[in-house]
Amino acid sequence: MAAQTNTLIRIATRDNLAEIYALARTALHLDTFTAELLDEKLFAGWCCPDTESRVHVAEIGGHTIGFLQSVLRPAAAKAWLGLFAVSAEHRRRGVAATLYQTAFLDVPREISEIEVLAIPGNYFAPGLDPRYTEAHCLVERLGFERFNDCVNLTAPLDSRFETADEETRLAAAGIEVRRAAPKDRDLLDRFFDEQFGADWRYEAELALDNNPPALHLALRDGQVIAFSAHSTQNREWGFFGPMGTTPAARGHGIGRVLLWHCLNDLRDAGHRTGVIPWVGPIAFYQQWANCRVDRVFWRYRRTIEPQS
Ligand SMILES: CC(C)(COP(=O)(O)OP(=O)(O)OC[C@H]1O[C@@H](n2cnc3c(N)ncnc32)[C@H](O)[C@@H]1OP(=O)(O)O)[C@@H](O)C(=O)NCCC(=O)NCCS
């Protein structure tokens, strides 16, 4: 599987984005995306806390013929094989395998598992679309095992969701629903600290950075009890999520109102459909927003021995 001897493997920088994009947009033919979206995935530094992303490229004569992203999170004992592709005329010569071996050669010894693609907080896809069949063959050859699958749903945004009646009902029960604002940061710190953790706090911050903030809250007695977000990443695809309701507040119809607010925002931003990624409770989204299963992804992982 060794690549040709005239192949140079090195770490890429943002200056290499144009060549990597030219390669990726052809190789990743099941996806439509701009260079800005690829930049967000590979170079913009958007990742959950304690996470480092690197991109290795393979070059022949100064020309990029392949790339592979690796994401390391020693604090979680985990790494991710991110996006990767090799140009069609250079396949089956060991380029991807060499990129992989180089990228994961020197991972910190704390890391014991590598997963494919499902990078928390900044993912192109929550797993491998198995129609990328060559990639399936490659990751199996590299020792990864399929352990689960997940889906993205499509949400039709033909018409706005009417939230007023439901909000009146919730208000009568002492629950306020409103858009988050920068002044809510302390409330959000407390809420995520107690309920959903640092990764979703990070995503809530990305949502808050939108104008208007792409974050909706439900509050009781001035404390957050549920949230929903969108446009934390992959904005050009109309990305929804994450969302969460505290266990004690579930079953009161809060989640659907928060979902509707996010989908209304996506519609107002000009999207004809929204993406509900990496789901989860399909029936909830089907019932309240008429969502349909769209992409299916296979999840792969492998363990690695501690580096000596
Ligand atoms: C998947 C991909 C990156 C593989 O690149 P590559 O450089 O051809 O892979 P390698 O030559 O290093 O293959 C290493 C091993 O993987 C397996 N493999 C790779 N491609 C394969 C294929 N088409 N059929 C069967 N096995 C394959 C083989 O075991 C191969 O070893 P071998 O050639 O000695 O038998 C390339 O096909 C590609 O760019 N596909 C489109 C992009 C894509 O699907 N990306 C994944 C989504 S992020």
The ligand as an SDF file (V2000), in Angstrom:
LIG
                    3D

 48 50  0  0  0  0  0  0  0  0999 V2000
  -11.3500    6.5330   -0.7390 C   0  0  0  0  0  0  0  0  0  0  0  0
  -10.1080    7.0870   -1.4340 C   0  0  0  0  0  0  0  0  0  0  0  0
   -9.6160    8.3140   -0.6580 C   0  0  0  0  0  0  0  0  0  0  0  0
   -9.0280    6.0080   -1.4530 C   0  0  0  0  0  0  0  0  0  0  0  0
   -7.8100    6.5960   -1.9030 O   0  0  0  0  0  0  0  0  0  0  0  0
   -6.6170    5.6990   -2.5090 P   0  0  0  0  0  0  0  0  0  0  0  0
   -5.4080    6.5210   -2.4920 O   0  0  0  0  0  0  0  0  0  0  0  0
   -7.0570    5.1080   -3.7830 O   0  0  0  0  0  0  0  0  0  0  0  0
   -6.5090    4.5360   -1.4270 O   0  0  0  0  0  0  0  0  0  0  0  0
   -5.2380    3.5780   -1.2450 P   0  0  0  0  0  0  0  0  0  0  0  0
   -4.5980    3.3280   -2.5570 O   0  0  0  0  0  0  0  0  0  0  0  0
   -4.3600    4.1060   -0.1610 O   0  0  0  0  0  0  0  0  0  0  0  0
   -5.9530    2.2450   -0.7570 O   0  0  0  0  0  0  0  0  0  0  0  0
   -5.4890    1.5380    0.3670 C   0  0  0  0  0  0  0  0  0  0  0  0
   -6.2960    0.2490    0.4630 C   0  0  0  0  0  0  0  0  0  0  0  0
   -7.6920    0.5750    0.6680 O   0  0  0  0  0  0  0  0  0  0  0  0
   -8.5040   -0.3690   -0.0480 C   0  0  0  0  0  0  0  0  0  0  0  0
   -9.1630    0.3100   -1.1810 N   0  0  0  0  0  0  0  0  0  0  0  0
   -9.0490    1.6090   -1.5510 C   0  0  0  0  0  0  0  0  0  0  0  0
   -9.8160    1.8510   -2.6270 N   0  0  0  0  0  0  0  0  0  0  0  0
  -10.4270    0.6950   -2.9300 C   0  0  0  0  0  0  0  0  0  0  0  0
  -11.3440    0.3040   -3.9400 C   0  0  0  0  0  0  0  0  0  0  0  0
  -11.7550    1.1700   -4.8810 N   0  0  0  0  0  0  0  0  0  0  0  0
  -11.7740   -0.9680   -3.9660 N   0  0  0  0  0  0  0  0  0  0  0  0
  -11.3430   -1.8700   -3.0500 C   0  0  0  0  0  0  0  0  0  0  0  0
  -10.4610   -1.5560   -2.0690 N   0  0  0  0  0  0  0  0  0  0  0  0
  -10.0240   -0.2960   -2.0130 C   0  0  0  0  0  0  0  0  0  0  0  0
   -7.5240   -1.4180   -0.5990 C   0  0  0  0  0  0  0  0  0  0  0  0
   -7.3590   -2.4150    0.3840 O   0  0  0  0  0  0  0  0  0  0  0  0
   -6.2730   -0.6000   -0.7650 C   0  0  0  0  0  0  0  0  0  0  0  0
   -5.0900   -1.4020   -0.7540 O   0  0  0  0  0  0  0  0  0  0  0  0
   -4.6390   -2.1900   -2.0900 P   0  0  0  0  0  0  0  0  0  0  0  0
   -4.7530   -1.2300   -3.2360 O   0  0  0  0  0  0  0  0  0  0  0  0
   -3.2290   -2.5980   -1.7770 O   0  0  0  0  0  0  0  0  0  0  0  0
   -5.5790   -3.3460   -2.2310 O   0  0  0  0  0  0  0  0  0  0  0  0
  -10.4270    7.5120   -2.8880 C   0  0  0  0  0  0  0  0  0  0  0  0
  -11.0740    6.4320   -3.5350 O   0  0  0  0  0  0  0  0  0  0  0  0
  -11.3120    8.7240   -2.9830 C   0  0  0  0  0  0  0  0  0  0  0  0
  -10.8140    9.8420   -2.9990 O   0  0  0  0  0  0  0  0  0  0  0  0
  -12.6470    8.5300   -3.0550 N   0  0  0  0  0  0  0  0  0  0  0  0
  -13.5720    9.6550   -3.1470 C   0  0  0  0  0  0  0  0  0  0  0  0
  -13.5540   10.5080   -1.9160 C   0  0  0  0  0  0  0  0  0  0  0  0
  -14.2280    9.8460   -0.7450 C   0  0  0  0  0  0  0  0  0  0  0  0
  -15.0260    8.9460   -0.8700 O   0  0  0  0  0  0  0  0  0  0  0  0
  -13.9160   10.3580    0.4490 N   0  0  0  0  0  0  0  0  0  0  0  0
  -14.5840    9.8380    1.6370 C   0  0  0  0  0  0  0  0  0  0  0  0
  -15.5910   10.7590    2.1260 C   0  0  0  0  0  0  0  0  0  0  0  0
  -14.8420   11.8910    3.2310 S   0  0  0  0  0  0  0  0  0  0  0  0
  1  2  1  0
  2  3  1  0
  2  4  1  0
  2 36  1  0
  4  5  1  0
  5  6  1  0
  6  7  2  0
  6  8  1  0
  6  9  1  0
  9 10  1  0
 10 11  2  0
 10 12  1  0
 10 13  1  0
 13 14  1  0
 14 15  1  0
 15 16  1  0
 15 30  1  0
 16 17  1  0
 17 18  1  0
 17 28  1  0
 18 19  1  0
 18 27  1  0
 19 20  2  0
 20 21  1  0
 21 22  1  0
 21 27  2  0
 22 23  1  0
 22 24  2  0
 24 25  1  0
 25 26  2  0
 26 27  1  0
 28 29  1  0
 28 30  1  0
 30 31  1  0
 31 32  1  0
 32 33  2  0
 32 34  1  0
 32 35  1  0
 36 37  1  0
 36 38  1  0
 38 39  2  0
 38 40  1  0
 40 41  1  0
 41 42  1  0
 42 43  1  0
 43 44  2  0
 43 45  1  0
 45 46  1  0
 46 47  1  0
 47 48  1  0
M  END
$$$$
